[in-house]
Amino acid sequence: MDISAVVITLNDEKRLGAALSSLDGIASEILVVDCGSTDGTVKVAAKYTAALHERPGTDPTAQKNWALSLASSPWILTLAPHETVSSPLRDELIALKAGSPDCAAFSIPARTFYLGRWLRHSGWAPGRRVRLFQKGLAHWEDEVVRERLVVNGAVRNLRGPVHRFPYATISAHAARLNRDSDMAAHKLYGLKKRARFARLLLAPAAVFFKTYILRLGILDGYPGLVIAGLDGYSSFLRLAKLREIWKKGERIEPFPD
């Protein structure tokens, strides 16, 4: 069972080394696709693999599907630059490599470290999703907020987690949400969705309530409060930007000279 590890990067110089080093002994091939980094990401990647491709682009779905097409192994493991393979997961993957799994994919949980603590709730735990699959039996499809991996076949669960270290600061988290809201607003506009004033007013509060209360973010302490607040902020930005696009498109507001 040969595995190609696929990592998509963009300005991940500070955290990429830990991700790639955690793949040692697991992946027969480490494939890195860089989307146009302006820091030292490419130099870091070159220390760990010769399968390095630079392909500037802003469409994550297209980038990920293109990366899958480059993999030379029959199995593909996807890992983000801010993630590492834990010791329990390493043991499971090494055991898998000795056999011939009778499924199309494996779902792997995640443990997320944020603002100084491991999260247990807030919708970020257990963070289970398909990360290991047979080439040709899975592909990425576009969605409004995040791309989605579609698998054709049975999925089995692994127990060992991926460790995630997504944001070093609140500012980095908020900046990512701001960038994502641009793309989400344009996708919603393409679907002819509208941001009515009532929705703009109520949706952020509903999202905050869902994360902080229903998803038990309150039990994650201060990080849970921050996550809930930023979830509501993200919802507001997405809808406000969608409303802005409609206003410009309909010329309700005059453009400056």
Contacts in CASP RR format, 6 or more apart in sequence:
PFRMAT RR
TARGET T0000
AUTHOR 0000-0000-0000
METHOD contacts of the structure
MODEL  1
MDISAVVITLNDEKRLGAALSSLDGIASEILVVDCGSTDGTVKVAAKYTA
ALHERPGTDPTAQKNWALSLASSPWILTLAPHETVSSPLRDELIALKAGS
PDCAAFSIPARTFYLGRWLRHSGWAPGRRVRLFQKGLAHWEDEVVRERLV
VNGAVRNLRGPVHRFPYATISAHAARLNRDSDMAAHKLYGLKKRARFARL
LLAPAAVFFKTYILRLGILDGYPGLVIAGLDGYSSFLRLAKLREIWKKGE
RIEPFPD
1 74 0 8 1.000
1 75 0 8 1.000
1 96 0 8 1.000
1 97 0 8 1.000
1 98 0 8 1.000
1 99 0 8 1.000
1 100 0 8 1.000
1 101 0 8 1.000
2 28 0 8 1.000
2 29 0 8 1.000
2 73 0 8 1.000
2 74 0 8 1.000
2 75 0 8 1.000
2 97 0 8 1.000
3 26 0 8 1.000
3 27 0 8 1.000
3 28 0 8 1.000
3 29 0 8 1.000
3 73 0 8 1.000
3 75 0 8 1.000
3 76 0 8 1.000
3 77 0 8 1.000
3 93 0 8 1.000
3 97 0 8 1.000
3 132 0 8 1.000
4 27 0 8 1.000
4 28 0 8 1.000
4 29 0 8 1.000
4 30 0 8 1.000
4 31 0 8 1.000
4 71 0 8 1.000
4 72 0 8 1.000
4 73 0 8 1.000
4 75 0 8 1.000
4 76 0 8 1.000
4 77 0 8 1.000
4 135 0 8 1.000
5 23 0 8 1.000
5 26 0 8 1.000
5 27 0 8 1.000
5 29 0 8 1.000
5 30 0 8 1.000
5 31 0 8 1.000
5 76 0 8 1.000
5 77 0 8 1.000
5 78 0 8 1.000
5 79 0 8 1.000
6 31 0 8 1.000
6 33 0 8 1.000
6 64 0 8 1.000
6 67 0 8 1.000
6 68 0 8 1.000
6 71 0 8 1.000
6 76 0 8 1.000
6 77 0 8 1.000
6 78 0 8 1.000
6 79 0 8 1.000
7 16 0 8 1.000
7 19 0 8 1.000
7 20 0 8 1.000
7 30 0 8 1.000
7 31 0 8 1.000
7 32 0 8 1.000
7 33 0 8 1.000
7 45 0 8 1.000
7 78 0 8 1.000
7 79 0 8 1.000
7 80 0 8 1.000
7 81 0 8 1.000
8 32 0 8 1.000
8 33 0 8 1.000
8 35 0 8 1.000
8 60 0 8 1.000
8 63 0 8 1.000
8 64 0 8 1.000
8 67 0 8 1.000
8 80 0 8 1.000
8 81 0 8 1.000
9 16 0 8 1.000
9 32 0 8 1.000
9 33 0 8 1.000
9 34 0 8 1.000
9 35 0 8 1.000
9 37 0 8 1.000
9 41 0 8 1.000
9 45 0 8 1.000
9 81 0 8 1.000
10 34 0 8 1.000
10 35 0 8 1.000
10 36 0 8 1.000
10 37 0 8 1.000
10 41 0 8 1.000
11 37 0 8 1.000
11 38 0 8 1.000
11 39 0 8 1.000
11 41 0 8 1.000
12 37 0 8 1.000
12 39 0 8 1.000
12 41 0 8 1.000
12 44 0 8 1.000
12 81 0 8 1.000
12 82 0 8 1.000
13 37 0 8 1.000
13 39 0 8 1.000
13 40 0 8 1.000
13 41 0 8 1.000
13 43 0 8 1.000
13 44 0 8 1.000
14 168 0 8 1.000
15 81 0 8 1.000
15 82 0 8 1.000
15 165 0 8 1.000
16 41 0 8 1.000
16 44 0 8 1.000
16 45 0 8 1.000
16 81 0 8 1.000
17 44 0 8 1.000
17 47 0 8 1.000
17 48 0 8 1.000
18 84 0 8 1.000
19 79 0 8 1.000
19 80 0 8 1.000
19 81 0 8 1.000
19 82 0 8 1.000
19 83 0 8 1.000
19 84 0 8 1.000
20 30 0 8 1.000
20 32 0 8 1.000
20 44 0 8 1.000
20 45 0 8 1.000
20 47 0 8 1.000
20 48 0 8 1.000
20 49 0 8 1.000
21 48 0 8 1.000
22 79 0 8 1.000
22 84 0 8 1.000
22 85 0 8 1.000
22 90 0 8 1.000
23 30 0 8 1.000
23 77 0 8 1.000
23 79 0 8 1.000
23 85 0 8 1.000
25 94 0 8 1.000
26 77 0 8 1.000
26 85 0 8 1.000
26 90 0 8 1.000
26 93 0 8 1.000
26 94 0 8 1.000
26 97 0 8 1.000
27 73 0 8 1.000
27 77 0 8 1.000
28 73 0 8 1.000
29 49 0 8 1.000
29 51 0 8 1.000
29 71 0 8 1.000
29 72 0 8 1.000
29 73 0 8 1.000
30 48 0 8 1.000
30 49 0 8 1.000
30 51 0 8 1.000
31 49 0 8 1.000
31 51 0 8 1.000
31 53 0 8 1.000
31 67 0 8 1.000
31 70 0 8 1.000
31 71 0 8 1.000
32 45 0 8 1.000
32 48 0 8 1.000
32 49 0 8 1.000
32 51 0 8 1.000
32 52 0 8 1.000
32 53 0 8 1.000
33 53 0 8 1.000
33 54 0 8 1.000
33 55 0 8 1.000
33 63 0 8 1.000
33 66 0 8 1.000
33 67 0 8 1.000
33 70 0 8 1.000
34 41 0 8 1.000
34 42 0 8 1.000
34 45 0 8 1.000
34 52 0 8 1.000
34 53 0 8 1.000
34 54 0 8 1.000
34 55 0 8 1.000
35 55 0 8 1.000
35 56 0 8 1.000
35 57 0 8 1.000
35 58 0 8 1.000
35 63 0 8 1.000
36 54 0 8 1.000
36 55 0 8 1.000
36 56 0 8 1.000
36 57 0 8 1.000
41 81 0 8 1.000
42 52 0 8 1.000
42 54 0 8 1.000
45 52 0 8 1.000
46 52 0 8 1.000
51 70 0 8 1.000
53 67 0 8 1.000
53 70 0 8 1.000
55 63 0 8 1.000
55 66 0 8 1.000
57 63 0 8 1.000
58 183 0 8 1.000
60 140 0 8 1.000
60 147 0 8 1.000
61 140 0 8 1.000
61 141 0 8 1.000
61 142 0 8 1.000
61 147 0 8 1.000
64 78 0 8 1.000
64 140 0 8 1.000
64 147 0 8 1.000
65 139 0 8 1.000
65 140 0 8 1.000
68 76 0 8 1.000
68 135 0 8 1.000
68 136 0 8 1.000
68 138 0 8 1.000
68 139 0 8 1.000
68 140 0 8 1.000
71 135 0 8 1.000
73 135 0 8 1.000
74 134 0 8 1.000
74 135 0 8 1.000
75 132 0 8 1.000
75 133 0 8 1.000
75 134 0 8 1.000
75 135 0 8 1.000
76 132 0 8 1.000
76 133 0 8 1.000
76 134 0 8 1.000
76 135 0 8 1.000
76 138 0 8 1.000
77 93 0 8 1.000
77 131 0 8 1.000
77 132 0 8 1.000
78 131 0 8 1.000
78 132 0 8 1.000
78 149 0 8 1.000
79 85 0 8 1.000
79 131 0 8 1.000
79 162 0 8 1.000
80 164 0 8 1.000
80 166 0 8 1.000
82 164 0 8 1.000
82 165 0 8 1.000
82 166 0 8 1.000
83 110 0 8 1.000
83 162 0 8 1.000
83 163 0 8 1.000
83 164 0 8 1.000
83 165 0 8 1.000
84 162 0 8 1.000
84 163 0 8 1.000
84 165 0 8 1.000
85 93 0 8 1.000
85 162 0 8 1.000
85 163 0 8 1.000
86 111 0 8 1.000
86 160 0 8 1.000
86 161 0 8 1.000
86 162 0 8 1.000
86 163 0 8 1.000
88 159 0 8 1.000
88 160 0 8 1.000
88 161 0 8 1.000
89 108 0 8 1.000
89 158 0 8 1.000
89 160 0 8 1.000
89 161 0 8 1.000
89 162 0 8 1.000
92 158 0 8 1.000
92 159 0 8 1.000
92 160 0 8 1.000
93 132 0 8 1.000
93 158 0 8 1.000
96 106 0 8 1.000
101 156 0 8 1.000
102 154 0 8 1.000
103 153 0 8 1.000
103 154 0 8 1.000
103 155 0 8 1.000
103 156 0 8 1.000
104 133 0 8 1.000
104 134 0 8 1.000
104 137 0 8 1.000
104 138 0 8 1.000
104 151 0 8 1.000
104 152 0 8 1.000
104 153 0 8 1.000
104 154 0 8 1.000
104 155 0 8 1.000
105 130 0 8 1.000
105 132 0 8 1.000
105 133 0 8 1.000
105 134 0 8 1.000
105 137 0 8 1.000
105 138 0 8 1.000
105 151 0 8 1.000
105 153 0 8 1.000
105 154 0 8 1.000
105 155 0 8 1.000
105 156 0 8 1.000
106 130 0 8 1.000
106 131 0 8 1.000
106 132 0 8 1.000
106 133 0 8 1.000
106 155 0 8 1.000
106 156 0 8 1.000
106 157 0 8 1.000
106 158 0 8 1.000
107 128 0 8 1.000
107 129 0 8 1.000
107 130 0 8 1.000
107 131 0 8 1.000
107 155 0 8 1.000
107 156 0 8 1.000
107 157 0 8 1.000
107 158 0 8 1.000
108 128 0 8 1.000
108 129 0 8 1.000
108 130 0 8 1.000
108 131 0 8 1.000
108 132 0 8 1.000
108 158 0 8 1.000
108 160 0 8 1.000
108 161 0 8 1.000
108 162 0 8 1.000
109 126 0 8 1.000
109 127 0 8 1.000
109 128 0 8 1.000
109 158 0 8 1.000
109 159 0 8 1.000
109 160 0 8 1.000
109 161 0 8 1.000
109 162 0 8 1.000
110 124 0 8 1.000
110 125 0 8 1.000
110 126 0 8 1.000
110 127 0 8 1.000
110 128 0 8 1.000
110 129 0 8 1.000
110 161 0 8 1.000
110 162 0 8 1.000
110 163 0 8 1.000
110 164 0 8 1.000
111 118 0 8 1.000
111 119 0 8 1.000
111 125 0 8 1.000
111 126 0 8 1.000
111 161 0 8 1.000
111 162 0 8 1.000
111 163 0 8 1.000
111 164 0 8 1.000
112 118 0 8 1.000
112 119 0 8 1.000
112 124 0 8 1.000
112 125 0 8 1.000
112 127 0 8 1.000
112 164 0 8 1.000
112 165 0 8 1.000
112 166 0 8 1.000
113 119 0 8 1.000
113 163 0 8 1.000
113 164 0 8 1.000
113 165 0 8 1.000
114 124 0 8 1.000
114 166 0 8 1.000
114 167 0 8 1.000
114 223 0 8 1.000
114 227 0 8 1.000
115 170 0 8 1.000
115 222 0 8 1.000
115 223 0 8 1.000
115 226 0 8 1.000
116 223 0 8 1.000
117 220 0 8 1.000
117 223 0 8 1.000
119 125 0 8 1.000
119 220 0 8 1.000
119 223 0 8 1.000
119 224 0 8 1.000
119 227 0 8 1.000
120 219 0 8 1.000
120 220 0 8 1.000
121 215 0 8 1.000
121 216 0 8 1.000
121 217 0 8 1.000
121 218 0 8 1.000
121 219 0 8 1.000
121 220 0 8 1.000
121 224 0 8 1.000
122 211 0 8 1.000
122 212 0 8 1.000
122 215 0 8 1.000
122 216 0 8 1.000
122 217 0 8 1.000
122 220 0 8 1.000
122 223 0 8 1.000
122 224 0 8 1.000
122 227 0 8 1.000
122 228 0 8 1.000
123 211 0 8 1.000
123 215 0 8 1.000
123 217 0 8 1.000
124 227 0 8 1.000
126 161 0 8 1.000
128 157 0 8 1.000
129 149 0 8 1.000
130 138 0 8 1.000
130 149 0 8 1.000
130 151 0 8 1.000
130 155 0 8 1.000
131 162 0 8 1.000
132 158 0 8 1.000
133 149 0 8 1.000
133 151 0 8 1.000
136 152 0 8 1.000
137 151 0 8 1.000
137 152 0 8 1.000
137 153 0 8 1.000
138 149 0 8 1.000
138 150 0 8 1.000
138 151 0 8 1.000
138 152 0 8 1.000
139 149 0 8 1.000
139 150 0 8 1.000
140 147 0 8 1.000
140 148 0 8 1.000
140 149 0 8 1.000
140 150 0 8 1.000
141 147 0 8 1.000
141 148 0 8 1.000
141 149 0 8 1.000
141 150 0 8 1.000
142 148 0 8 1.000
142 187 0 8 1.000
144 184 0 8 1.000
144 187 0 8 1.000
144 188 0 8 1.000
144 191 0 8 1.000
145 180 0 8 1.000
145 184 0 8 1.000
145 238 0 8 1.000
166 173 0 8 1.000
167 173 0 8 1.000
167 176 0 8 1.000
170 226 0 8 1.000
170 230 0 8 1.000
173 226 0 8 1.000
173 230 0 8 1.000
174 230 0 8 1.000
174 233 0 8 1.000
177 230 0 8 1.000
177 233 0 8 1.000
177 234 0 8 1.000
177 237 0 8 1.000
178 237 0 8 1.000
180 234 0 8 1.000
181 234 0 8 1.000
181 237 0 8 1.000
181 238 0 8 1.000
181 241 0 8 1.000
182 241 0 8 1.000
184 238 0 8 1.000
185 237 0 8 1.000
185 238 0 8 1.000
185 239 0 8 1.000
185 241 0 8 1.000
185 242 0 8 1.000
185 244 0 8 1.000
185 245 0 8 1.000
186 245 0 8 1.000
188 195 0 8 1.000
188 238 0 8 1.000
188 242 0 8 1.000
189 242 0 8 1.000
189 245 0 8 1.000
189 246 0 8 1.000
193 242 0 8 1.000
194 242 0 8 1.000
194 243 0 8 1.000
194 246 0 8 1.000
195 239 0 8 1.000
195 240 0 8 1.000
195 242 0 8 1.000
195 243 0 8 1.000
195 246 0 8 1.000
199 239 0 8 1.000
200 236 0 8 1.000
200 239 0 8 1.000
200 240 0 8 1.000
200 243 0 8 1.000
203 235 0 8 1.000
203 236 0 8 1.000
203 239 0 8 1.000
204 232 0 8 1.000
204 233 0 8 1.000
204 235 0 8 1.000
204 236 0 8 1.000
204 239 0 8 1.000
205 232 0 8 1.000
207 231 0 8 1.000
207 232 0 8 1.000
207 234 0 8 1.000
207 235 0 8 1.000
208 228 0 8 1.000
208 229 0 8 1.000
208 231 0 8 1.000
208 232 0 8 1.000
210 231 0 8 1.000
211 217 0 8 1.000
211 224 0 8 1.000
211 227 0 8 1.000
211 228 0 8 1.000
211 229 0 8 1.000
211 231 0 8 1.000
211 232 0 8 1.000
212 218 0 8 1.000
212 224 0 8 1.000
212 225 0 8 1.000
212 228 0 8 1.000
212 229 0 8 1.000
217 224 0 8 1.000
217 225 0 8 1.000
217 227 0 8 1.000
217 228 0 8 1.000
218 224 0 8 1.000
218 225 0 8 1.000
220 227 0 8 1.000
246 252 0 8 1.000
247 253 0 8 1.000
248 255 0 8 1.000
END
